[in-house]
Amino acid sequence: MSSESLFAPRGIVSAFHYAPLHYLLFIARASALLSKLELARQGFGITHFRRISHRQDELRGFSEYVHLTLNEFPPIVRAKLTAGFPHFEIRVPADAVAAGDVHLCRYNIAKCRYLRRKGNAGLNESASNGRYYGDKQLPIAVAREDCAALLDAHYPSRMIEVLIPGRFELPPDTSLLFFRQEDLEHARSILSAAALSWRCGLADVHCYRANERYVALVRDFLEHSLRNAAWKGGGLEFDSV
């Protein structure tokens, strides 16, 4: 599925992934985003994942995917930053995303309540809504023509989830944006230690009021990660803070 036939004609130039700041070094070392199933195969335990979103993805049949979005700075990220949780943005060219296998979902996978389970029919299938595959409790667009129909019907008015099976190798022209000067400076030192030259910058967002306790937890986590390359994390995840 080429970006020329799917993304470029619709004015889509970037795709985004938002992550807690303490995941930065793991992502940098892999130079990739990994699905929850792939992370588990590499030895990351259940405490590595965000408890709520991990459980929802698992129950709804989406653990096999890396999740990105076509919508910059969605409301869920604003809510996390307003609560004081350190996060960062990964921005990649849309053509890098479209170069591989990509599926789309027009629904919020973690939040949608209209599921296909316990005898319920679920949401209507169509080219623009997506179709049911396997154990998925929400419809997705897989075929190229369905992906195009979904985008034409719902982008940019709805948040579109971009689903990449397995792993997504981050291209050299990946950009990272941070929401506080201190986070940016710390990230640059982390990336330097990982010998990565991704562009880093400061986002023009003013809702972030960093909680200093959370900042300290993240800093300790990252410093431990730097000291021990085999460490798989210590259970820090803000869903349970």
C-alpha positions, 0 to 999 in steps of 0.5 A, a space after each residue: 500500500 503506497 503513501 501516494 495512493 493513500 496518504 499524500 492525496 489527503 494531505 497526510 504528511 505525518 503519523 504520531 505516537 505518544 509515549 510516557 517519557 520513561 519508555 524513551 531509552 527502550 524505544 531508542 535502543 530498538 530504533 523501533 516501536 514494538 507491539 505488546 506481543 512483540 515486547 512480551 516475546 523479548 522478555 518485558 513483563 506485564 509491569 512494563 505495560 500501562 495496566 489499563 490500555 494493555 488490558 483493553 488491547 488484549 481483551 479486544 484483540 489488538 495486542 499484535 499491533 503498534 498503535 499510531 495516530 494521524 491526529 496530532 496531539 489528541 485529547 488523551 495526550 492533553 489529559 496525561 500532560 494536564 495530570 502532570 505525567 511526562 510524555 513525548 511525541 514521536 513524529 514520522 513521515 506518513 510515507 514511512 508508515 505506508 511503506 509496510 503493512 498498515 491497517 486503520 481503525 476509526 474507533 477509539 480501541 481502548 474506550 469504545 463500548 460497542 463491542 462484538 462480544 457476548 452475543 452483541 452484533 457490535 458496530 456496523 461493517 462497511 468500507 468506511 467503518 471497517 470490517 471484523 477480522 479474527 478475534 477483533 471486537 471492533 471493525 478495522 480497514 485492512 484492504 487498500 480500498 477500505 483504508 481509502 474509504 475510511 479516511 475519506 469518511 472520517 479524516 480529519 474529523 475523527 481520531 484515526 488509529 494506525 495499526 502496524 502488525 508486530 513492529 515499526 522500524 523508526 526511520 532516520 528522519 524521525 522527530 521527537 517533541 517534548 513538552 518541557 525544556 528539562 525533558 528535552 535536555 534530559 532526552 538529548 543526553 539519553 539519545 546521545 548515549 544511544 548514538 541516535 541523531 533523531 531531531 528533537 524539539 520543544 512542542 508549542 503546548 502549554 497545558 503541561 504542569 509537570 508533577 515533580 514526584 513523577 518527574 523524579 520517578 522517570 529520571 530514576 527509571 531512565 538513569 537505571 536503564 542507562 546503567 543496565 542495558 539488560 534491565 527490563 523496567 521496574 514497574 513504573 506505569 502511571 495508570 496505577 500511580 
